[in-house]
Amino acid sequence: MEPLHIIGGGMAGSEAAWAAANLGVPVVIHEMRPKVATFAHRTGDFAEMVCSNSFRSDDHERNAVGLIHWEMRQAGSLVMEMADRHRLPAGGALAVDREPFARAVTERLKSHPLISTSHAEVTELPSAGRWIVATGPLTSPALAESIRSATGAEALAFFDAIAPIVYAETIDMSVAWMQSRYDKGETEDERRAYINCPMNRDQYEAFIDALLAAEKTEFHEGETAGYFDGCLPIEVMAERGRDTLRHGPMKPVGLTNAHRPDEKPYAVVQLRRDNRLGTLYNMVGFQTKMKYGAQTTVFRMIPGLENASFARLGGIHRNTFINSPTLLDTQMRLKSRPHIRFAGQITGVEGYVESAAMGLLAGRMAAHELLGRTLPPPPPETAMGALVTHITGGAEAKTFQPMNVNFGLFPPIEARGGRRGRHDRYKAYTDRAKQAFTEWLS
């Protein structure tokens, strides 16, 4: 049988390869790493997590992200299987021990009899064969130029920022304390998955002053930054108003200072466990474009982090994606070159699970096509269906920007017997989605 070629071994490419191979289609994964490095990757493993280690909420009853987790599990997702196997305590979130997770995905793919790997860089869109482009936000410059040439339009771009990681042993626990917001989590370990660093008003104001004054990464001439709102650098948030951070990633709600339970913090910096050993903690929501020297100075102003050592400092990189609503058909194929599909973040979805889910769909659709069948996309009432509908025509092309899965993408549910509360409405969305997805799978 003609093989399916997949460019990129990230979340989307890994999931696409697994989905297609398990339908009996031979697959070749073209992953340029480790021969050709990127700004953010450290290894040549498939599905390497380069930013957060969290797949976000795992609540499939009332949360759109948790619902897409559920759908992927039902569909035999490799990414979700390995995420569950290498799960870390994180309250209601699905956090992953990133290095063992990526190694496990890599080993499973490389041991599949129908999957082979090439580490040569693909520099232009192929003219023949069946292909899925799943190169993600760090598409190589040569391939990005080929995509721009093929589509006849400029690819959109924004700048993505990475949060720092702190060595746990360097956090002052006489100041900080362990607690998940609102004590979420079924076990004590899950309820203590976060370390919290409190600030009073004077400390917060001094922190904001230093943050705004710190030396930042400058953009090249002619470049403009169009940030995705779900991953804004903290200094960009601070520029929008001095209290923006205090009402965002530094909000003090749902937390009680274990050292001073009668004092309400003015702001709180949360750090989430980043590995199973609990030796590394990720600064939640602290993506930044500050230069390295400024980062250590400013972040050590946070109570509890005065002597912090950083396993990784924050950074910023260019993130490229296509205007999918104008370029892709409902089968995720490039309209001008239907032998090529696109999947993952390059299509304008944002987040690990959203990228993997689009890879799963693209892999299944491509495999069915090679087998002489047509697989319709999931219904728009499902999480996967809502997302693929959004990127293949549901979104406004003129204002298209990267999007996480959310209930705003779903067809509305009419209230019955009076107005629904928010939690009841979300439960109705997930109930309807599960029924529709189960029918689509069958």
C-alpha positions as CSV (number, residue, x, y, z in Angstrom):
1,M,0.0,0.0,0.0
2,E,1.0,3.6,-0.6
3,P,2.5,4.9,2.6
4,L,1.3,8.0,4.5
5,H,4.1,10.5,5.1
6,I,3.9,12.8,8.1
7,I,6.2,15.8,8.5
8,G,6.8,16.5,12.2
9,G,6.9,14.2,15.2
10,G,5.3,16.4,17.8
11,M,1.9,15.8,19.5
12,A,-0.1,16.0,16.2
13,G,2.4,14.0,14.1
14,S,2.7,11.3,16.7
15,E,-1.0,11.0,17.1
16,A,-1.6,11.0,13.3
17,A,1.0,8.2,12.8
18,W,-0.5,6.1,15.5
19,A,-4.0,6.5,14.2
20,A,-3.2,5.7,10.6
21,A,-0.9,2.7,11.4
22,N,-3.5,1.1,13.6
23,L,-5.9,1.2,10.7
24,G,-3.3,-0.8,8.7
25,V,-1.7,2.0,6.7
26,P,2.2,2.1,6.5
27,V,3.5,5.4,7.8
28,V,6.8,7.3,7.5
29,I,7.4,10.0,10.1
30,H,9.8,12.8,8.9
31,E,11.2,14.4,12.0
32,M,14.3,16.7,11.4
33,R,15.3,16.6,15.1
34,P,17.9,15.9,16.5
35,K,19.8,16.5,13.3
36,V,18.2,20.0,12.9
37,A,17.6,21.7,16.2
38,T,14.8,24.2,17.1
39,F,14.8,27.1,19.6
40,A,12.7,25.2,22.2
41,H,13.4,21.4,21.8
42,R,16.0,19.7,23.8
43,T,15.9,16.1,22.4
44,G,15.0,14.1,19.3
45,D,12.0,12.4,21.0
46,F,8.6,12.5,19.6
47,A,5.9,14.5,21.4
48,E,8.5,16.4,23.4
49,M,6.7,19.0,25.7
50,V,8.5,22.3,25.3
51,C,6.4,24.7,27.3
52,S,4.0,23.7,30.2
53,N,3.8,20.1,31.3
54,S,0.1,20.3,31.8
55,F,-2.7,19.1,29.5
56,R,-5.0,21.3,31.6
57,S,-8.3,20.3,33.1
58,D,-9.2,16.6,33.1
59,D,-12.8,17.3,34.1
60,H,-14.9,15.7,31.3
61,E,-18.2,16.5,32.9
62,R,-18.1,20.3,32.7
63,N,-14.9,21.3,30.9
64,A,-14.3,21.4,27.2
65,V,-10.6,20.5,27.5
66,G,-11.5,17.5,29.8
67,L,-14.1,16.5,27.2
68,I,-11.5,16.4,24.4
69,H,-9.4,14.2,26.7
70,W,-12.4,11.9,27.0
71,E,-13.0,11.8,23.3
72,M,-9.3,11.1,22.6
73,R,-9.3,8.2,25.1
74,Q,-12.3,6.7,23.5
75,A,-10.6,6.9,20.1
76,G,-7.5,5.1,21.3
77,S,-5.2,8.1,21.6
78,L,-1.5,7.2,22.1
79,V,-0.8,10.7,23.6
80,M,-3.6,10.3,26.2
81,E,-2.5,6.7,27.0
82,M,1.0,7.8,27.7
83,A,-0.1,11.0,29.6
84,D,-2.2,8.8,31.9
85,R,0.7,6.4,32.4
86,H,3.1,9.3,33.3
87,R,0.6,11.5,35.2
88,L,1.7,13.7,38.0
89,P,-0.4,15.0,40.9
90,A,-1.9,18.4,39.8
91,G,-5.3,18.7,41.4
92,G,-8.0,18.6,38.7
93,A,-5.4,19.1,35.9
94,L,-3.6,16.4,33.9
95,A,0.1,17.2,34.4
96,V,2.7,14.9,32.9
97,D,6.3,13.9,33.7
98,R,7.5,15.2,30.4
99,E,10.7,13.3,29.7
100,P,9.4,9.7,30.5
101,F,6.2,10.7,28.6
102,A,8.1,11.6,25.4
103,R,10.4,8.6,25.6
104,A,7.3,6.3,26.0
105,V,5.6,7.8,23.0
106,T,8.8,7.5,21.0
107,E,9.3,3.9,21.9
108,R,5.8,2.9,21.1
109,L,5.9,4.5,17.7
110,K,9.3,3.1,16.8
111,S,8.2,-0.4,17.8
112,H,5.1,-0.3,15.6
113,P,5.7,-2.6,12.6
114,L,4.0,-0.2,10.1
115,I,5.9,2.9,11.2
116,S,9.3,4.0,10.0
117,T,11.3,7.2,10.7
118,S,13.3,9.6,8.6
119,H,15.4,12.4,10.2
120,A,16.1,14.3,7.0
121,E,14.7,17.8,6.9
122,V,11.8,18.3,4.5
123,T,12.3,21.8,3.0
124,E,9.4,22.0,0.6
125,L,5.9,20.7,0.2
126,P,6.0,17.5,-1.8
127,S,4.3,17.3,-5.2
128,A,3.2,13.7,-5.0
129,G,2.1,11.1,-2.5
130,R,-0.1,11.4,0.6
131,W,1.2,13.8,3.3
132,I,0.3,15.3,6.6
133,V,2.1,18.5,7.6
134,A,2.3,18.6,11.4
135,T,5.3,20.7,11.9
136,G,3.8,22.8,14.7
137,P,4.8,26.3,15.8
138,L,8.5,25.9,15.0
139,T,8.2,25.0,11.3
140,S,11.6,25.3,9.7
141,P,12.1,28.5,7.6
142,A,12.5,26.7,4.4
143,L,9.3,24.7,4.7
144,A,7.4,27.7,5.9
145,E,8.5,29.6,2.8
146,S,7.3,26.7,0.7
147,I,3.9,26.7,2.4
148,R,3.6,30.5,1.8
149,S,4.4,30.0,-1.8
150,A,1.9,27.1,-2.2
151,T,-1.0,28.9,-0.5
152,G,-0.5,32.2,-2.3
153,A,-1.0,34.0,1.0
154,E,1.2,35.1,3.9
155,A,1.2,32.7,6.8
156,L,0.1,34.3,10.0
157,A,2.5,34.4,12.9
158,F,2.6,35.4,16.5
159,F,5.2,35.1,19.3
160,D,4.9,32.4,21.9
161,A,6.6,32.6,25.3
162,I,7.9,29.9,27.7
163,A,7.7,30.0,31.5
164,P,10.7,29.3,33.8
165,I,11.2,26.1,35.8
166,V,12.6,26.3,39.4
167,Y,14.5,23.7,41.4
168,A,12.2,22.8,44.3
169,E,15.0,22.6,46.8
170,T,15.8,26.3,46.3
171,I,12.3,27.5,47.2
172,D,12.0,28.8,50.8
173,M,9.1,26.8,52.3
174,S,9.2,28.8,55.5
175,V,7.5,31.5,53.3
176,A,5.8,29.4,50.6
177,W,3.3,26.6,51.2
178,M,1.8,23.7,49.2
179,Q,-1.9,23.8,48.2
180,S,-4.0,23.5,45.1
181,R,-6.4,26.3,44.5
182,Y,-9.7,25.5,46.4
183,D,-8.0,22.3,47.5
184,K,-8.9,20.6,44.3
185,G,-7.9,17.0,43.9
186,E,-9.0,13.6,45.2
187,T,-5.9,12.8,47.1
188,E,-3.7,14.7,49.5
189,D,-0.9,14.5,47.0
190,E,-3.0,16.1,44.3
191,R,-4.2,18.8,46.7
192,R,-0.6,19.7,47.4
193,A,0.6,19.7,43.8
194,Y,1.2,23.5,43.8
195,I,3.7,25.7,45.7
196,N,2.3,29.2,46.5
197,C,4.4,32.3,47.1
198,P,2.4,35.1,48.8
199,M,2.9,38.9,48.2
200,N,1.6,41.8,50.2
201,R,0.6,45.0,48.4
202,D,4.0,46.7,48.7
203,Q,5.8,43.6,47.4
204,Y,3.4,43.3,44.5
205,E,3.7,47.0,43.4
206,A,7.6,46.7,43.6
207,F,7.4,43.5,41.5
208,I,5.3,45.2,38.8
209,D,7.6,48.2,38.7
210,A,10.6,45.9,38.2
211,L,8.8,43.9,35.6
212,L,7.9,46.9,33.5
213,A,11.4,48.3,33.7
214,A,13.2,45.1,32.9
215,E,15.2,44.6,29.7
216,K,13.1,42.7,27.2
217,T,13.8,40.7,24.0
218,E,13.6,43.0,21.1
219,F,12.0,42.0,17.8
220,H,13.7,42.1,14.5
221,E,13.0,45.1,12.3
222,G,9.7,44.8,10.6
223,E,8.3,42.2,13.0
224,T,5.3,42.8,15.0
225,A,4.1,40.7,18.0
226,G,0.6,39.3,17.8
227,Y,0.4,37.3,21.0
228,F,-2.1,34.6,21.6
229,D,-4.1,35.7,24.6
230,G,-3.9,32.3,26.3
231,C,-0.1,32.5,26.4
232,L,0.7,36.2,27.0
233,P,4.1,37.2,28.5
234,I,3.6,38.5,32.0
235,E,5.1,41.9,31.1
236,V,2.6,42.3,28.3
237,M,-0.2,41.6,30.8
238,A,1.3,44.1,33.3
239,E,1.4,46.7,30.5
240,R,-2.4,46.4,30.2
241,G,-2.9,47.5,33.8
242,R,-1.1,47.2,37.1
243,D,-3.8,44.8,38.5
244,T,-4.0,42.6,35.5
245,L,-1.6,39.9,36.9
246,R,-3.4,40.0,40.3
247,H,-6.6,39.1,38.6
248,G,-4.9,36.6,36.3
249,P,-2.1,34.1,37.1
250,M,-1.3,35.8,40.4
251,K,-4.9,35.9,41.8
252,P,-5.0,35.0,45.5
253,V,-8.4,33.4,45.6
254,G,-9.0,29.8,46.8
255,L,-5.7,29.8,48.8
256,T,-4.9,30.1,52.5
257,N,-1.4,30.9,53.7
258,A,-0.4,27.9,55.9
259,H,2.1,30.1,57.8
260,R,-0.3,33.0,58.3
261,P,-3.9,31.7,57.9
262,D,-5.4,34.9,59.2
263,E,-3.7,37.1,56.6
264,K,-5.1,37.3,53.0
265,P,-2.3,37.6,50.4
266,Y,-2.6,40.5,48.0
267,A,-1.3,38.3,45.2
268,V,0.1,34.8,44.9
269,V,2.6,33.3,42.5
270,Q,1.8,29.6,41.9
271,L,4.4,26.9,40.9
272,R,3.2,23.6,39.6
273,R,5.1,20.3,39.9
274,D,6.9,19.6,36.7
275,N,8.2,16.1,37.2
276,R,7.2,13.0,39.2
277,L,10.1,13.4,41.6
278,G,8.9,16.8,42.6
279,T,12.3,18.3,42.1
280,L,11.2,20.8,39.4
281,Y,8.3,23.4,39.6
282,N,6.9,25.4,36.7
283,M,6.0,29.0,37.3
284,V,2.3,29.0,36.3
285,G,1.3,31.6,33.8
286,F,4.8,33.2,33.9
287,Q,5.7,33.1,30.2
288,T,8.1,36.0,29.6
289,K,10.2,37.9,27.0
290,M,12.6,39.3,29.6
291,K,16.2,38.7,29.0
292,Y,17.9,36.1,31.1
293,G,19.7,38.4,33.5
294,A,16.6,40.4,34.1
295,Q,14.5,37.3,34.8
296,T,16.7,36.1,37.7
297,T,16.7,39.6,39.2
298,V,12.9,40.1,38.9
299,F,11.8,36.6,39.8
300,R,14.0,36.6,43.0
301,M,11.9,39.5,44.2
302,I,9.0,37.0,44.8
303,P,8.8,35.9,48.4
304,G,10.1,32.4,48.7
305,L,12.2,32.6,45.5
306,E,14.9,35.0,46.9
307,N,17.5,32.2,46.4
308,A,15.8,30.3,43.6
309,S,17.9,28.4,41.0
310,F,16.3,27.9,37.6
311,A,16.5,24.7,35.6
312,R,15.2,26.7,32.7
313,L,14.6,30.4,32.2
314,G,11.7,31.7,30.1
315,G,12.0,32.5,26.4
316,I,10.2,33.7,23.4
317,H,9.9,32.3,19.9
318,R,8.1,32.9,16.6
319,N,5.0,30.7,16.1
320,T,3.7,30.2,12.6
321,F,0.3,29.0,11.5
322,I,-1.8,29.1,8.4
323,N,-5.2,30.7,7.7
324,S,-7.0,27.4,7.8
325,P,-10.5,28.6,7.2
326,T,-9.5,29.9,3.7
327,L,-7.0,27.1,2.9
328,L,-8.3,23.8,4.2
329,D,-11.4,21.7,3.2
330,T,-13.5,19.8,5.7
331,Q,-11.1,16.8,5.3
332,M,-8.2,19.0,6.5
333,R,-6.7,19.0,3.0
334,L,-5.0,21.9,1.4
335,K,-7.6,23.0,-1.2
336,S,-4.9,23.8,-3.8
337,R,-3.0,20.5,-3.2
338,P,-5.5,17.9,-1.8
339,H,-2.8,15.3,-1.4
340,I,-1.5,17.3,1.5
341,R,-3.3,17.6,4.9
342,F,-2.4,19.9,7.8
343,A,-2.7,19.0,11.5
344,G,-1.8,20.4,14.9
345,Q,-0.8,24.0,15.9
346,I,0.1,25.0,12.4
347,T,-3.7,24.9,11.6
348,G,-4.4,27.5,14.2
349,V,-5.4,25.3,17.2
350,E,-3.6,26.1,20.5
351,G,-2.6,23.6,23.1
352,Y,-1.1,20.1,23.4
353,V,-4.4,18.2,23.4
354,E,-6.0,20.3,20.7
355,S,-2.9,19.7,18.5
356,A,-2.9,16.0,19.2
357,A,-6.7,15.7,18.6
358,M,-6.3,17.3,15.2
359,G,-3.4,14.9,14.4
360,L,-5.7,12.0,15.4
361,L,-8.4,13.2,13.0
362,A,-6.0,13.9,10.1
363,G,-4.4,10.5,10.5
364,R,-7.7,8.7,10.5
365,M,-9.0,10.7,7.6
366,A,-5.9,10.1,5.5
367,A,-5.9,6.4,6.4
368,H,-9.5,6.0,5.3
369,E,-8.8,7.8,2.1
370,L,-5.9,5.4,1.3
371,L,-8.2,2.5,2.1
372,G,-10.7,3.8,-0.4
373,R,-13.2,5.3,2.0
374,T,-14.2,8.7,3.3
375,L,-14.4,9.4,7.0
376,P,-16.7,12.4,7.8
377,P,-15.5,14.7,10.5
378,P,-17.0,14.3,14.0
379,P,-20.2,16.2,14.6
380,P,-19.8,19.8,15.6
381,E,-21.5,19.0,18.9
382,T,-18.4,17.1,20.0
383,A,-15.1,18.7,21.2
384,M,-13.1,17.4,18.2
385,G,-15.9,18.3,15.8
386,A,-16.3,21.8,17.2
387,L,-12.6,22.4,16.8
388,V,-12.1,21.0,13.3
389,T,-15.3,22.9,12.2
390,H,-13.8,26.1,13.6
391,I,-10.5,25.8,11.7
392,T,-12.0,24.5,8.4
393,G,-14.6,27.3,7.9
394,G,-16.3,28.1,11.1
395,A,-13.9,30.9,12.1
396,E,-13.9,34.3,10.6
397,A,-10.9,34.2,8.2
398,K,-10.1,38.0,8.4
399,T,-9.6,37.8,12.2
400,F,-8.5,34.2,12.5
401,Q,-6.2,33.6,15.5
402,P,-5.1,30.4,17.4
403,M,-7.9,28.9,19.5
404,N,-8.2,26.5,22.4
405,V,-11.2,24.2,22.6
406,N,-14.0,25.9,24.5
407,F,-17.8,25.7,24.7
408,G,-18.1,28.9,22.7
409,L,-17.2,26.8,19.6
410,F,-20.1,24.3,20.2
411,P,-23.6,24.7,18.7
412,P,-25.7,26.4,21.5
413,I,-27.9,24.4,23.8
414,E,-31.3,25.8,24.4
415,A,-32.5,26.2,28.0
416,R,-35.3,23.9,28.9
417,G,-37.7,24.6,31.7
418,G,-36.1,28.0,32.5
419,R,-32.6,29.4,32.4
420,R,-29.8,26.9,33.0
421,G,-27.0,27.7,35.4
422,R,-23.5,27.7,34.0
423,H,-22.5,24.3,35.5
424,D,-25.7,22.6,34.3
425,R,-25.2,24.1,30.9
426,Y,-21.7,22.8,30.6
427,K,-22.8,19.3,31.8
428,A,-25.5,19.4,29.0
429,Y,-22.8,20.2,26.5
430,T,-20.6,17.2,27.6
431,D,-23.5,14.8,27.8
432,R,-24.6,15.7,24.2
433,A,-21.0,15.5,23.0
434,K,-20.4,12.1,24.4
435,Q,-23.5,10.6,22.8
436,A,-22.6,12.2,19.4
437,F,-18.9,11.1,19.6
438,T,-19.8,7.6,20.5
439,E,-22.1,7.3,17.5
440,W,-19.5,8.8,15.3
441,L,-16.9,6.3,16.5
442,S,-19.2,3.4,15.8
